Each structure stands twice: as C-alpha cells, then as structure tokens.
Amino acid sequence: MYLDDGLGGADEISQAHETSIVVQKVLKASGFLIAEDKCNWTPSQNVVWLGLVWQFDKGMVSVTERRLSKLLDTLNRIIHKIGKGEIHVSARFLASIIGQIISMQGAVGPVVRLRTRSMYECILYKASWNAHVLLNGRSLDEIIFWKENIEKNEWQRIAYC
C-alpha cells in the first residue's frame, strides 16, 4: 500500500509539531516506509501542496505559476488548432485540459465545474481516448474564458476562508 500527499494542521505551532511527531510514529509503527526526501515534517504556514500555494497565515490559496503556465500552453495549442480550422481534437487532449482546470478547484472554486461542462459534454460518450471530438461553440467559449482569465492572472489571489 502507498500513501501520498498528506497535510495536517493545528492552531498553535507546538501542537502542529506534536502532531507531526505522532503521525511519523504511527506511520512507522504501522510498517510504512517513509520517503524522507519527499517529506516536510516541520510546521509551516506557507507550503506548495498538490500544485497549489497554501498561505495559511494570510488565509489564501493560489495556483502555482508552473501550473498556470502549463495550462496556458495547452490552451494556446488548442486555440492554434482552431485558428487553422481544426475543430476536432482527441478526447484525451480535451480531457487533459479539463483535468488541468479541475485540479485548480481548491484555489479557483466552483467556477471550474461550471466553466468546463461543455468541454466535458464533448467527451462524455466517446468510446476511447483516441476518438476525435467536435468542439462546439460553448466549449470554444470555455476555452477562451480560461485563456483570457489566466492571461489576466485572475487566479493568483483567491481567498479560501
């Protein structure tokens, strides 16, 4: 069994430190091997976790620049295809775009689900990831929406509290 990507918290730094020690002990006692080089057991109010920047001291969560750049590059690729008159893409490629957007929900909020519905509908009934899908007008609008908002840097300072 593998465990991955855990995060814990406490009201006081001393409590957070104690919790960290307890978690380490319980994992080791349960027989788990800990990849120490991938762990950060020191309490911190600012951390990058799951591609999001968590700033607990400010009550903020935002998307990393790397993740935004990757999505913008992918959106530019699909927009380039559309500009050349290609309105068919693979279901896999469109699902990749949707996944990148949905993975930002922790910072961006429910708009990710609202503004990916049409793209999702395009792939919903495809038999394979290699099948080609037709991008309809609503899905094109969603692609443009995300490109414009990322370029405006709208998703960098989103409060989560």
DSSP file (Angstrom, degrees, kcal/mol; ACC not computed):
  #  RESIDUE AA STRUCTURE BP1 BP2  ACC     N-H-->O    O-->H-N    N-H-->O    O-->H-N    TCO  KAPPA ALPHA  PHI   PSI    X-CA   Y-CA   Z-CA
    1    1 A M              0   0    0      0, 0.0     2,-0.4     0, 0.0     0, 0.0   0.000 360.0 360.0 360.0 144.1    0.0    0.0    0.0
    2    2 A Y        -     0   0    0     30,-0.1     2,-0.4     2,-0.0    30,-0.0  -0.964 360.0-163.1-121.4 138.6    1.2    3.5   -0.7
    3    3 A L        +     0   0    0     -2,-0.4     2,-0.3     3,-0.0     3,-0.1  -0.932  18.1 174.7-114.0 144.6    0.1    6.7    1.0
    4    4 A D        +     0   0    0     -2,-0.4    -2,-0.0     1,-0.2     0, 0.0  -0.999  43.8  16.4-150.6 147.8    0.8   10.0   -0.7
    5    5 A D        +     0   0    0     -2,-0.3     2,-0.3     1,-0.2    -1,-0.2   0.967  64.4 170.3  60.5  69.3    0.1   13.7   -0.2
    6    6 A G        -     0   0    0     -3,-0.1     2,-0.3     2,-0.0    -1,-0.2  -0.811  11.2-175.8-108.1 153.6   -0.9   14.3    3.3
    7    7 A L        +     0   0    0     -2,-0.3     2,-0.3    42,-0.0    42,-0.0  -0.988   3.3 179.6-147.4 136.3   -1.4   17.6    5.1
    8    8 A G        -     0   0    0     -2,-0.3     2,-0.3     8,-0.0     8,-0.0  -0.850   3.5-170.3-132.8 170.0   -2.2   18.3    8.7
    9    9 A G        -     0   0    0     -2,-0.3     2,-0.3    34,-0.1     3,-0.0  -0.979  10.0-173.6-156.9 167.9   -2.7   21.4   10.9
   10   10 A A        -     0   0    0     -2,-0.3     6,-0.1     1,-0.1    -2,-0.0  -0.966  37.1-113.0-158.1 164.4   -3.2   22.8   14.3
   11   11 A D  S    S+     0   0    0     -2,-0.3     2,-0.3     1,-0.0    -1,-0.1   0.817 100.5  40.0 -73.6 -31.8   -3.9   26.1   16.0
   12   12 A E  S  > S-     0   0    0      1,-0.1     4,-2.3    -3,-0.0     5,-0.2  -0.884  79.6-125.4-121.5 150.4   -0.5   26.5   17.6
   13   13 A I  H  > S+     0   0    0     -2,-0.3     4,-2.4     1,-0.2     5,-0.2   0.861 112.3  54.9 -61.6 -36.0    3.0   25.7   16.3
   14   14 A S  H  > S+     0   0    0      2,-0.2     4,-2.3     1,-0.2    -1,-0.2   0.906 109.1  47.5 -65.5 -40.2    3.7   23.5   19.3
   15   15 A Q  H  > S+     0   0    0      2,-0.2     4,-2.6     1,-0.2    -2,-0.2   0.902 111.1  51.5 -65.3 -40.7    0.5   21.5   18.6
   16   16 A A  H  X S+     0   0    0     -4,-2.3     4,-2.3     2,-0.2    -2,-0.2   0.905 109.9  49.5 -62.8 -41.3    1.5   21.2   14.9
   17   17 A H  H  X S+     0   0    0     -4,-2.4     4,-2.1     2,-0.2    -2,-0.2   0.932 111.7  48.1 -63.6 -45.9    4.9   19.9   15.9
   18   18 A E  H  X S+     0   0    0     -4,-2.3     4,-2.4     1,-0.2    -2,-0.2   0.909 111.0  51.1 -60.9 -43.1    3.5   17.3   18.3
   19   19 A T  H  X S+     0   0    0     -4,-2.6     4,-2.7     1,-0.2    -1,-0.2   0.904 107.8  53.3 -61.2 -42.0    1.0   16.2   15.6
   20   20 A S  H  X S+     0   0    0     -4,-2.3     4,-2.2     1,-0.2    -1,-0.2   0.918 109.9  47.5 -58.9 -45.2    3.9   15.8   13.1
   21   21 A I  H  X S+     0   0    0     -4,-2.1     4,-2.4     2,-0.2    -2,-0.2   0.914 112.2  49.4 -63.4 -44.1    5.8   13.6   15.6
   22   22 A V  H  X S+     0   0    0     -4,-2.4     4,-2.7     2,-0.2     5,-0.2   0.921 110.4  50.1 -63.0 -44.6    2.7   11.5   16.3
   23   23 A V  H  X S+     0   0    0     -4,-2.7     4,-2.5     1,-0.2     5,-0.2   0.925 110.9  49.6 -61.2 -44.6    2.0   11.0   12.6
   24   24 A Q  H  X S+     0   0    0     -4,-2.2     4,-2.4    -5,-0.2    -1,-0.2   0.932 112.8  47.1 -59.1 -46.4    5.6    9.9   11.9
   25   25 A K  H  X S+     0   0    0     -4,-2.4     4,-2.8     1,-0.2    -2,-0.2   0.908 112.6  48.6 -63.4 -43.5    5.5    7.4   14.8
   26   26 A V  H  X S+     0   0    0     -4,-2.7     4,-1.6     2,-0.2    -1,-0.2   0.910 111.8  49.2 -65.8 -42.3    2.1    5.9   13.7
   27   27 A L  H  <>S+     0   0    0     -4,-2.5     5,-2.3    -5,-0.2     4,-0.2   0.934 114.6  44.6 -62.0 -45.8    3.2    5.5   10.1
   28   28 A K  H ><5S+     0   0    0     -4,-2.4     3,-1.5     1,-0.2    -2,-0.2   0.911 112.5  51.3 -65.7 -42.1    6.5    3.8   11.1
   29   29 A A  H 3<5S+     0   0    0     -4,-2.8    -1,-0.2     1,-0.3    -2,-0.2   0.779 106.1  56.6 -65.5 -25.9    4.7    1.6   13.7
   30   30 A S  T 3<5S-     0   0    0     -4,-1.6    -1,-0.3    -5,-0.2    -2,-0.2   0.462 123.3-105.4 -84.9  -1.2    2.2    0.6   11.0
   31   31 A G  T < 5 +     0   0    0     -3,-1.5     2,-0.2     1,-0.3    -3,-0.2   0.553  69.1 147.0  93.1   7.2    5.1   -0.6    8.8
   32   32 A F      < -     0   0    0     -5,-2.3     2,-0.5    -6,-0.2    -1,-0.3  -0.558  44.2-135.6 -78.4 140.7    5.2    2.2    6.3
   33   33 A L        -     0   0    0     -2,-0.2     2,-0.5     2,-0.0    -5,-0.0  -0.844  21.5-143.0 -91.7 130.8    8.5    3.2    4.8
   34   34 A I        -     0   0    0     -2,-0.5     2,-1.7   -10,-0.0     3,-0.1  -0.839   7.3-142.3-102.8 126.5    8.7    7.0    4.7
   35   35 A A    >   -     0   0    0     -2,-0.5     3,-2.3     1,-0.2     4,-0.4  -0.657  22.8-174.4 -83.0  85.2   10.4    8.7    1.8
   36   36 A E  G >  S+     0   0    0     -2,-1.7     3,-1.3     1,-0.3    -1,-0.2   0.798  76.4  63.9 -56.5 -33.0   12.0   11.4    4.0
   37   37 A D  G 3  S+     0   0    0      1,-0.3    -1,-0.3    -3,-0.1    -2,-0.1   0.694 107.1  44.4 -67.0 -16.5   13.4   13.3    1.0
   38   38 A K  G <  S+     0   0    0     -3,-2.3     2,-0.3     2,-0.0    -1,-0.3   0.413 102.1  88.8-103.4  -0.6    9.8   14.0   -0.1
   39   39 A C    <   -     0   0    0     -3,-1.3     2,-0.4    -4,-0.4    -5,-0.0  -0.675  51.8-166.0-102.8 151.8    8.5   14.9    3.4
   40   40 A N        +     0   0    0     -2,-0.3     4,-0.1     1,-0.1    -3,-0.1  -0.879  14.5 168.6-131.8 101.4    8.4   18.1    5.3
   41   41 A W        +     0   0    0     -2,-0.4   -21,-0.1    -5,-0.1    -1,-0.1   0.486  47.7 101.0 -92.2  -4.0    7.7   17.4    8.9
   42   42 A T  S    S-     0   0    0      1,-0.1   -25,-0.0   -22,-0.1   -26,-0.0  -0.706  82.4-111.5 -84.6 126.1    8.4   21.0   10.1
   43   43 A P        +     0   0    0      0, 0.0     2,-0.3     0, 0.0    -2,-0.1  -0.276  45.6 171.3 -57.3 138.4    5.3   23.1   10.7
   44   44 A S        -     0   0    0     -4,-0.1     3,-0.1     1,-0.1    12,-0.1  -0.994  38.1-149.4-148.7 148.2    4.9   25.9    8.2
   45   45 A Q  S    S+     0   0    0     -2,-0.3    11,-2.6     1,-0.2    12,-0.8   0.515  90.4  52.6 -94.8  -6.6    2.2   28.4    7.4
   46   46 A N  E     +A   55   0A   0      9,-0.2     2,-0.3    10,-0.2     9,-0.2  -0.987  67.9 149.9-133.3 123.4    3.2   28.5    3.7
   47   47 A V  E     -A   54   0A   0      7,-2.3     7,-3.4    -2,-0.4     2,-0.6  -0.998  42.8-129.5-152.1 147.4    3.5   25.4    1.6
   48   48 A V  E     +A   53   0A   0     -2,-0.3     2,-0.4     5,-0.2     5,-0.2  -0.910  41.1 164.8 -96.5 121.8    3.1   24.3   -2.0
   49   49 A W  E >   -A   52   0A   0      3,-2.5     3,-1.4    -2,-0.6    -2,-0.1  -0.987  61.5  -6.1-144.9 127.1    1.0   21.1   -2.0
   50   50 A L  T 3  S-     0   0    0     -2,-0.4     3,-0.1     1,-0.3    -1,-0.1   0.834 128.5 -56.1  57.0  36.4   -0.8   19.5   -4.9
   51   51 A G  T 3  S+     0   0    0      1,-0.3    13,-1.8    12,-0.1     2,-0.3   0.603 117.1 107.7  76.3  11.3    0.2   22.3   -7.2
   52   52 A L  E <   -AB  49  63A   0     -3,-1.4    -3,-2.5    11,-0.2     2,-0.7  -0.912  68.6-128.7-120.3 149.3   -1.4   24.9   -5.1
   53   53 A V  E     -AB  48  62A   0      9,-3.4     9,-2.0    -2,-0.3     2,-0.7  -0.873  24.0-161.0 -98.1 112.9    0.3   27.6   -2.9
   54   54 A W  E     -AB  47  61A   0     -7,-3.4    -7,-2.3    -2,-0.7     2,-0.6  -0.857  11.7-179.0 -99.6 116.5   -1.3   27.4    0.6
   55   55 A Q  E >>> +AB  46  60A   0      5,-3.2     5,-2.3    -2,-0.7     3,-1.0  -0.781   6.2 171.8-115.3  84.5   -0.7   30.6    2.6
   56   56 A F  T 345S+     0   0    0    -11,-2.6    -1,-0.2    -2,-0.6   -10,-0.2   0.800  75.0  61.8 -66.2 -29.4   -2.4   29.8    5.9
   57   57 A D  T 345S+     0   0    0    -12,-0.8    -1,-0.3     1,-0.2   -11,-0.1   0.776 115.8  32.8 -68.0 -24.7   -1.0   32.9    7.6
   58   58 A K  T <45S-     0   0    0     -3,-1.0    -1,-0.2   -13,-0.2    -2,-0.2   0.451 108.4-119.4-106.7  -5.0   -2.9   35.0    5.0
   59   59 A G  T  <5S+     0   0    0     -4,-1.0   101,-1.3     1,-0.2   102,-0.8   0.880  71.4 129.7  67.6  37.6   -5.9   32.7    4.6
   60   60 A M  E   < -BC  55 159A   0     -5,-2.3    -5,-3.2    99,-0.2     2,-0.4  -0.912  40.1-173.9-128.1 149.9   -5.1   32.3    0.9
   61   61 A V  E     +BC  54 158A   0     97,-2.2    97,-0.7    -2,-0.3     2,-0.3  -0.988  16.8 171.2-137.8 136.4   -4.6   29.6   -1.6
   62   62 A S  E     -B   53   0A   0     -9,-2.0    -9,-3.4    -2,-0.4     2,-0.3  -0.893  35.6 -98.0-139.6 168.3   -3.5   30.2   -5.2
   63   63 A V  E     -B   52   0A   0     92,-1.2   -11,-0.2    -2,-0.3   -12,-0.1  -0.683  44.0-109.8 -88.5 139.3   -2.4   28.2   -8.2
   64   64 A T     >  -     0   0    0    -13,-1.8     4,-2.2    -2,-0.3     5,-0.2  -0.321  20.7-121.8 -66.5 151.9    1.4   27.9   -8.9
   65   65 A E  H  > S+     0   0    0      1,-0.2     4,-2.9     2,-0.2     5,-0.2   0.881 112.9  57.5 -59.2 -38.9    2.9   29.7  -11.8
   66   66 A R  H  > S+     0   0    0      1,-0.2     4,-2.3     2,-0.2    -1,-0.2   0.925 107.6  45.8 -59.6 -45.7    4.1   26.4  -13.2
   67   67 A R  H  > S+     0   0    0      2,-0.2     4,-2.2     1,-0.2    -1,-0.2   0.901 113.7  49.1 -66.2 -40.8    0.6   25.0  -13.3
   68   68 A L  H  X S+     0   0    0     -4,-2.2     4,-2.6     2,-0.2    -2,-0.2   0.909 111.3  49.9 -64.1 -41.6   -0.9   28.2  -14.8
   69   69 A S  H  X S+     0   0    0     -4,-2.9     4,-2.5     2,-0.2    -2,-0.2   0.905 109.7  51.0 -63.9 -41.9    1.9   28.2  -17.5
   70   70 A K  H  X S+     0   0    0     -4,-2.3     4,-2.2    -5,-0.2    -1,-0.2   0.930 112.7  45.6 -61.5 -45.8    1.2   24.6  -18.4
   71   71 A L  H  X S+     0   0    0     -4,-2.2     4,-2.9     2,-0.2     5,-0.2   0.918 111.9  51.5 -64.9 -42.6   -2.5   25.2  -18.8
   72   72 A L  H  X S+     0   0    0     -4,-2.6     4,-2.5     1,-0.2    -2,-0.2   0.907 109.7  50.3 -61.4 -41.7   -1.9   28.4  -20.8
   73   73 A D  H  X S+     0   0    0     -4,-2.5     4,-1.9     2,-0.2    -1,-0.2   0.921 112.0  47.6 -60.9 -43.7    0.4   26.5  -23.1
   74   74 A T  H  X S+     0   0    0     -4,-2.2     4,-2.0     2,-0.2    -2,-0.2   0.910 112.1  49.3 -64.9 -42.5   -2.1   23.7  -23.6
   75   75 A L  H  X S+     0   0    0     -4,-2.9     4,-2.5     1,-0.2    -1,-0.2   0.898 109.2  52.6 -63.8 -39.9   -4.9   26.3  -24.3
   76   76 A N  H  X S+     0   0    0     -4,-2.5     4,-2.2    -5,-0.2    -1,-0.2   0.871 106.9  53.9 -63.5 -35.7   -2.7   28.1  -26.8
   77   77 A R  H  X S+     0   0    0     -4,-1.9     4,-1.9     2,-0.2    -2,-0.2   0.931 111.7  43.3 -63.0 -45.1   -2.1   24.7  -28.6
   78   78 A I  H  X S+     0   0    0     -4,-2.0     4,-2.3     1,-0.2    -2,-0.2   0.881 113.3  51.6 -71.1 -35.6   -5.9   24.1  -28.9
   79   79 A I  H  X S+     0   0    0     -4,-2.5     4,-2.5     2,-0.2    -1,-0.2   0.874 107.6  53.5 -66.9 -35.9   -6.6   27.7  -30.0
   80   80 A H  H  X S+     0   0    0     -4,-2.2     4,-1.2     2,-0.2    -2,-0.2   0.918 109.0  49.0 -62.4 -43.5   -3.9   27.4  -32.6
   81   81 A K  H ><>S+     0   0    0     -4,-1.9     5,-2.6     1,-0.2     3,-0.5   0.925 111.7  48.7 -60.5 -44.7   -5.6   24.3  -34.0
   82   82 A I  H ><5S+     0   0    0     -4,-2.3     3,-2.1     1,-0.2    -2,-0.2   0.902 106.3  57.1 -62.9 -40.9   -8.9   26.0  -34.0
   83   83 A G  H 3<5S+     0   0    0     -4,-2.5    -1,-0.2     1,-0.3    -2,-0.2   0.783 104.2  53.0 -60.8 -27.6   -7.3   29.0  -35.8
   84   84 A K  T <<5S-     0   0    0     -4,-1.2    -1,-0.3    -3,-0.5    -2,-0.2   0.351 127.8-100.6 -88.5   5.9   -6.2   26.6  -38.5
   85   85 A G  T < 5S+     0   0    0     -3,-2.1     2,-0.9     1,-0.3    -3,-0.2   0.521  79.3 137.5  89.9   5.5   -9.8   25.4  -38.9
   86   86 A E      < +     0   0    0     -5,-2.6    -1,-0.3    -6,-0.2    -2,-0.2  -0.767  16.2 163.9 -88.0 109.7   -9.3   22.2  -36.9
   87   87 A I        +     0   0    0     -2,-0.9    48,-3.1    -3,-0.1     2,-0.4   0.256  53.6  83.3-109.4  11.3  -12.4   21.8  -34.7
   88   88 A H  E     +D  134   0B   0     46,-0.2     2,-0.3    -7,-0.1    46,-0.2  -0.957  51.9 165.7-112.8 133.3  -11.8   18.2  -33.9
   89   89 A V  E     -D  133   0B   0     44,-1.8    44,-3.3    -2,-0.4     2,-0.1  -0.903  42.9 -87.4-135.0 165.7   -9.4   17.1  -31.2
   90   90 A S  E  >  -D  132   0B   0     -2,-0.3     4,-2.1    42,-0.2    42,-0.2  -0.448  30.7-124.8 -73.3 150.1   -8.8   13.8  -29.4
   91   91 A A  H  > S+     0   0    0     40,-2.6     4,-2.6    38,-0.3     5,-0.2   0.867 112.8  57.2 -59.2 -36.1  -10.9   13.0  -26.4
   92   92 A R  H  > S+     0   0    0     37,-2.4     4,-2.0    39,-0.2    -1,-0.2   0.916 106.1  48.1 -62.0 -44.6   -7.6   12.5  -24.5
   93   93 A F  H  > S+     0   0    0     36,-0.3     4,-1.7     2,-0.2    -2,-0.2   0.924 114.3  45.3 -64.4 -45.0   -6.4   16.0  -25.3
   94   94 A L  H  X S+     0   0    0     -4,-2.1     4,-2.4     1,-0.2    -1,-0.2   0.894 111.6  52.6 -66.5 -38.9   -9.6   17.7  -24.3
   95   95 A A  H  X S+     0   0    0     -4,-2.6     4,-2.8    -5,-0.2    -1,-0.2   0.855 105.3  56.5 -64.5 -33.5   -9.8   15.6  -21.1
   96   96 A S  H  X S+     0   0    0     -4,-2.0     4,-2.2     2,-0.2    -1,-0.2   0.914 107.9  47.3 -62.6 -42.7   -6.3   16.8  -20.3
   97   97 A I  H  X S+     0   0    0     -4,-1.7     4,-2.1     2,-0.2    -2,-0.2   0.941 112.8  48.4 -62.9 -47.4   -7.4   20.4  -20.5
   98   98 A I  H  X S+     0   0    0     -4,-2.4     4,-2.9     1,-0.2     5,-0.2   0.919 111.4  50.8 -59.9 -44.1  -10.4   19.7  -18.3
   99   99 A G  H  X S+     0   0    0     -4,-2.8     4,-2.1     1,-0.2    -1,-0.2   0.895 108.2  51.7 -61.6 -41.9   -8.3   17.8  -15.8
  100  100 A Q  H  < S+     0   0    0     -4,-2.2     4,-0.3     2,-0.2    -1,-0.2   0.905 114.0  44.3 -61.7 -40.7   -5.8   20.7  -15.5
  101  101 A I  H >< S+     0   0    0     -4,-2.1     3,-1.7     1,-0.2    -2,-0.2   0.942 113.0  49.3 -69.6 -47.5   -8.6   23.2  -14.9
  102  102 A I  H >< S+     0   0    0     -4,-2.9     3,-1.9     1,-0.3     4,-0.2   0.824 100.6  65.3 -64.1 -31.0  -10.5   21.0  -12.4
  103  103 A S  T 3< S+     0   0    0     -4,-2.1     3,-0.4     1,-0.3    -1,-0.3   0.639  96.0  60.1 -66.6 -10.8   -7.3   20.4  -10.4
  104  104 A M  T X> S+     0   0    0     -3,-1.7     4,-2.8    -4,-0.3     3,-1.8   0.363  71.0 106.3 -94.0   4.1   -7.2   24.1   -9.6
  105  105 A Q  H <>  +     0   0    0     -3,-1.9     4,-2.0     1,-0.3    -1,-0.2   0.814  67.3  66.6 -57.6 -32.8  -10.6   24.0   -7.9
  106  106 A G  H 34 S+     0   0    0     -3,-0.4    -1,-0.3    -4,-0.2    -2,-0.1   0.804 118.0  24.2 -58.5 -28.7   -9.0   24.3   -4.4
  107  107 A A  H <4 S+     0   0    0     -3,-1.8    -2,-0.2     2,-0.1    -1,-0.2   0.786 129.9  40.4-102.1 -38.4   -7.9   27.9   -5.4
  108  108 A V  H  < S-     0   0    0     -4,-2.8     3,-0.4     1,-0.2    -3,-0.2   0.823  95.0-149.2 -87.0 -33.1  -10.4   28.9   -8.1
  109  109 A G    ><  -     0   0    0     -4,-2.0     3,-1.8    -5,-0.4     4,-0.3  -0.492  49.4 -25.8  95.2-166.2  -13.6   27.4   -6.6
  110  110 A P  T >> S+     0   0    0      0, 0.0     4,-1.8     0, 0.0     3,-1.0   0.588 112.9  85.6 -66.2 -10.8  -16.7   26.0   -8.2
  111  111 A V  H 3> S+     0   0    0     -3,-0.4     4,-2.9     1,-0.2    -2,-0.1   0.799  79.7  67.5 -59.7 -25.9  -16.3   28.0  -11.4
  112  112 A V  H <4 S+     0   0    0     -3,-1.8    -1,-0.2     1,-0.2   -10,-0.1   0.882 104.3  41.7 -63.0 -36.4  -14.0   25.2  -12.6
  113  113 A R  H X> S+     0   0    0     -3,-1.0     3,-1.0    -4,-0.3     4,-0.5   0.888 116.3  48.6 -75.7 -39.7  -17.0   22.9  -12.8
  114  114 A L  H 3< S+     0   0    0     -4,-1.8     3,-0.5     1,-0.2     4,-0.3   0.879 113.7  45.9 -67.1 -37.5  -19.3   25.5  -14.3
  115  115 A R  T 3< S+     0   0    0     -4,-2.9    -1,-0.2     1,-0.2    -2,-0.2   0.093 112.4  49.4-100.3  23.5  -16.9   26.6  -17.0
  116  116 A T  T <> S+     0   0    0     -3,-1.0     4,-2.7     2,-0.1    -1,-0.2   0.317  79.5  98.3-129.5   0.1  -15.8   23.0  -18.1
  117  117 A R  H  X S+     0   0    0     -4,-0.5     4,-2.4    -3,-0.5     5,-0.1   0.894  84.1  47.3 -59.1 -44.1  -19.3   21.5  -18.6
  118  118 A S  H  > S+     0   0    0     -4,-0.3     4,-1.3     2,-0.2    21,-0.3   0.896 112.7  48.9 -68.6 -39.0  -19.5   22.0  -22.3
  119  119 A M  H  > S+     0   0    0      1,-0.2     4,-0.8     2,-0.2     3,-0.4   0.926 111.7  50.7 -63.0 -42.7  -16.0   20.6  -22.9
  120  120 A Y  H >X S+     0   0    0     -4,-2.7     4,-1.1     1,-0.2     3,-1.0   0.898 105.0  56.2 -62.0 -40.7  -16.9   17.6  -20.7
  121  121 A E  H 3< S+     0   0    0     -4,-2.4     4,-0.4     1,-0.2    -1,-0.2   0.831  99.3  62.2 -60.1 -31.6  -20.1   17.0  -22.7
  122  122 A C  H 3< S+     0   0    0     -4,-1.3    -1,-0.2    -3,-0.4    12,-0.2   0.819 114.9  31.2 -64.0 -30.5  -17.9   16.8  -25.9
  123  123 A I  H X< S+     0   0    0     -3,-1.0     3,-1.6    -4,-0.8    -1,-0.2   0.504  91.3 100.9-104.3  -5.7  -16.1   13.7  -24.5
  124  124 A L  T 3< S+     0   0    0     -4,-1.1    -2,-0.1     1,-0.3    -1,-0.1   0.830  91.5  29.0 -53.8 -43.3  -18.8   12.2  -22.4
  125  125 A Y  T 3  S+     0   0    0     -4,-0.4    -1,-0.3    -3,-0.1     2,-0.2   0.129  85.1 130.0-110.2  21.1  -19.9    9.4  -24.8
  126  126 A K    <   -     0   0    0     -3,-1.6     3,-0.1     1,-0.1     7,-0.0  -0.547  53.1-142.6 -77.7 141.3  -16.7    8.7  -26.6
  127  127 A A  S    S+     0   0    0     -2,-0.2     2,-0.3     1,-0.1    -1,-0.1   0.747  78.4  12.5 -77.0 -24.7  -15.7    5.1  -26.8
  128  128 A S  S >  S-     0   0    0      1,-0.1     3,-1.0     4,-0.0   -37,-0.2  -0.971  72.2-113.3-149.0 163.0  -12.0    5.7  -26.4
  129  129 A W  T 3  S+     0   0    0     -2,-0.3   -37,-2.4     1,-0.2   -36,-0.3   0.739 116.5  57.6 -67.5 -22.3   -9.5    8.4  -25.5
  130  130 A N  T 3  S+     0   0    0    -39,-0.2    -1,-0.2   -40,-0.2    -3,-0.0   0.583  81.4 110.9 -85.4 -10.0   -8.2    8.3  -29.1
  131  131 A A  S <  S-     0   0    0     -3,-1.0   -40,-2.6   -41,-0.1     2,-0.3  -0.317  71.8-118.6 -63.5 146.4  -11.7    9.2  -30.5
  132  132 A H  E     -D   90   0B   0    -42,-0.2     2,-0.4   -41,-0.1   -42,-0.2  -0.681  26.5-157.4 -88.8 142.5  -12.0   12.6  -32.1
  133  133 A V  E     -D   89   0B   0    -44,-3.3   -44,-1.8    -2,-0.3     2,-0.5  -0.902  15.3-126.2-119.0 147.7  -14.5   15.0  -30.6
  134  134 A L  E     -D   88   0B   0     -2,-0.4     2,-0.7   -12,-0.2   -46,-0.2  -0.815  22.3-134.9 -91.9 125.4  -16.1   18.0  -32.3
  135  135 A L        -     0   0    0    -48,-3.1     2,-0.1    -2,-0.5   -16,-0.1  -0.720  23.9-155.3 -81.9 117.4  -15.6   21.2  -30.3
  136  136 A N     >  -     0   0    0     -2,-0.7     4,-2.1   -18,-0.2     5,-0.2  -0.338  31.6 -95.7 -86.1 174.0  -19.0   23.0  -30.2
  137  137 A G  H  > S+     0   0    0      1,-0.2     4,-2.1     2,-0.2     5,-0.1   0.865 122.7  52.0 -58.9 -40.5  -19.5   26.8  -29.7
  138  138 A R  H  > S+     0   0    0      2,-0.2     4,-1.9     1,-0.2    -1,-0.2   0.893 109.6  48.9 -66.1 -39.7  -20.0   26.5  -26.0
  139  139 A S  H  > S+     0   0    0    -21,-0.3     4,-2.1     2,-0.2    -1,-0.2   0.880 109.9  52.3 -68.7 -35.7  -16.8   24.5  -25.4
  140  140 A L  H  X S+     0   0    0     -4,-2.1     4,-2.3     2,-0.2    -2,-0.2   0.902 107.2  53.1 -63.7 -39.9  -14.9   27.0  -27.5
  141  141 A D  H  X S+     0   0    0     -4,-2.1     4,-2.6     1,-0.2    -2,-0.2   0.898 108.1  50.6 -60.3 -40.7  -16.3   29.8  -25.3
  142  142 A E  H  X S+     0   0    0     -4,-1.9     4,-2.3     2,-0.2    -2,-0.2   0.913 108.6  51.4 -64.9 -41.7  -15.0   27.9  -22.2
  143  143 A I  H  X S+     0   0    0     -4,-2.1     4,-2.2     1,-0.2    -2,-0.2   0.925 112.7  45.6 -60.4 -45.3  -11.5   27.6  -23.8
  144  144 A I  H  X S+     0   0    0     -4,-2.3     4,-2.8     2,-0.2     5,-0.3   0.900 109.2  56.7 -65.3 -41.1  -11.4   31.3  -24.5
  145  145 A F  H  X S+     0   0    0     -4,-2.6     4,-2.3     1,-0.2    -2,-0.2   0.936 110.4  43.7 -54.3 -49.7  -12.7   32.1  -21.0
  146  146 A W  H  X S+     0   0    0     -4,-2.3     4,-2.3     2,-0.2     5,-0.3   0.907 113.4  50.6 -66.9 -42.0   -9.9   30.2  -19.4
  147  147 A K  H  X S+     0   0    0     -4,-2.2     4,-2.3    -5,-0.2    -2,-0.2   0.947 112.9  46.0 -60.3 -48.8   -7.2   31.6  -21.6
  148  148 A E  H  X S+     0   0    0     -4,-2.8     4,-1.6     1,-0.2    -2,-0.2   0.906 114.4  47.1 -62.5 -42.9   -8.3   35.2  -21.0
  149  149 A N  H  <>S+     0   0    0     -4,-2.3     5,-2.5    -5,-0.3     6,-0.3   0.841 112.0  49.3 -72.4 -32.6   -8.6   34.8  -17.3
  150  150 A I  H ><5S+     0   0    0     -4,-2.3     3,-1.3     3,-0.2    -1,-0.2   0.915 110.0  51.7 -70.0 -41.6   -5.2   33.1  -16.9
  151  151 A E  H 3<5S+     0   0    0     -4,-2.3    -2,-0.2     1,-0.3    -1,-0.2   0.843 108.2  51.6 -62.7 -32.3   -3.6   35.8  -19.0
  152  152 A K  T 3<5S-     0   0    0     -4,-1.6    -1,-0.3    -5,-0.2    -2,-0.2   0.553 111.5-126.4 -77.6  -7.4   -5.2   38.4  -16.7
  153  153 A N  T X 5 +     0   0    0     -3,-1.3     3,-1.0    -4,-0.3     4,-0.2   0.860  55.6 154.3  64.0  36.9   -3.7   36.5  -13.8
  154  154 A E  T 3 < +     0   0    0     -5,-2.5     3,-0.4     1,-0.2    -4,-0.1   0.694  61.3  57.2 -68.4 -20.0   -7.1   36.3  -12.2
  155  155 A W  T 3  S+     0   0    0     -6,-0.3   -92,-1.2     1,-0.2     3,-0.3   0.174  79.9  87.5-103.9  18.6   -6.4   33.1  -10.2
  156  156 A Q  S <  S+     0   0    0     -3,-1.0     2,-0.3     1,-0.2    -1,-0.2   0.716  91.5  37.4 -91.7 -20.7   -3.4   34.2   -8.2
  157  157 A R  S    S+     0   0    0     -3,-0.4     2,-0.5    -4,-0.2    -1,-0.2  -0.581  72.2 150.8-132.6  72.8   -5.0   35.7   -5.1
  158  158 A I  E     -C   61   0A   0    -97,-0.7   -97,-2.2    -3,-0.3     2,-0.2  -0.907  37.6-136.9-108.6 125.2   -8.1   33.7   -4.2
  159  159 A A  E     -C   60   0A   0     -2,-0.5   -99,-0.2   -99,-0.2  -100,-0.1  -0.557  14.6-171.4 -78.8 142.0   -9.2   33.5   -0.6
  160  160 A Y              0   0    0   -101,-1.3  -100,-0.1    -2,-0.2    -1,-0.1   0.429 360.0 360.0-110.4  -2.2  -10.2   30.1    0.7
  161  161 A C              0   0    0   -102,-0.8    -1,-0.1     0, 0.0  -101,-0.1   0.446 360.0 360.0-105.6 360.0  -11.6   31.2    4.1
